[in-house]
């Protein structure tokens, strides 16, 4: 998606050889026009798949997943990263995953109420690096009996293994921008 | 907003005299049509205020704030609740606030990059109870030199003091649904 790549070139801050900060458009500030366009693109790519729900994980995936759900006119569900007093753990699918950028493990949870055998799930997230969060969500989808129709990622760091390993497991993964390298502070797209 | 009240009556689960679970539309699953309508309503209410940014806090406020930002065609910024390896704390406005539903304190943070003296901020959140998160965000807005044009809340629990105390401080607060009581498991709107 050319518009996204252009924005990444404009605002991306390369922190190290494997981290790029996209706070200006994805992870802190959000550009509604760009995000709406990303949602339309995911909706176009998965339009034929009779998606019943768009699943993401808090927080940065939410705007993109929401824009996709708007376009497909289906509910959006966001996995939570820990429990609060409002949730009852016996009602939740839960998976423990490491977080690449946060440097710690988190429990990701989706209530059993929102995923079931009748569901056809489109999984959306902002970034894929090692793919731990995505794999945790995929395990949750499998356990619920729902069907995963595919994974939509805004920015894939294709020099890390996440996208590749998920594709190799037979799942369709669509990334709107694929970064091949961040070496020497330079953003190189595939 | 009648549509929101109707949905709250349909899906709201009263947990106690002061907690209502709205996971079906706000806090876990999100109804895109309803959320888009809420965004349009906030945009209508604050259309004349020359808003430059919509500010919210992760996670449940994000879809509503995003829908409002779409309609006003301005960026949306979401405050983060803690730091990750990608953030540098000296660049952040930070406030420590208690969380009513989570039963703990959290640090809320907004990068100095996204709030400045030239900004006119519309603060959006899903719920207001005691108003601690909103007051933390308001302190951050004040410190940045930005102007707060008002606060838009999806669901105000008006039997708790948050909305009232913020209004009493001279800030415009618009709530789309105001719950006067949850006593005896019954949802009573104002």
Interface residues (C-beta under 8 A of the other chain):
Chain A: X15 X19 X21 X23 X24 X27 X28 X29 X30 X31 X32 X33 X35 X36 X53 X58 X59 X62 X63 X66 X67 X69 X70 X73 X74 X75 X76 X77 X78 X80 X84 X85 X86 X99 X101 X102 X103 X110 X111 X113 X114
Chain B: X15 X19 X21 X23 X24 X27 X28 X29 X30 X31 X32 X33 X35 X36 X53 X58 X59 X62 X63 X66 X67 X69 X70 X73 X74 X75 X76 X77 X78 X80 X84 X85 X86 X99 X101 X102 X103 X110 X111 X113 X114
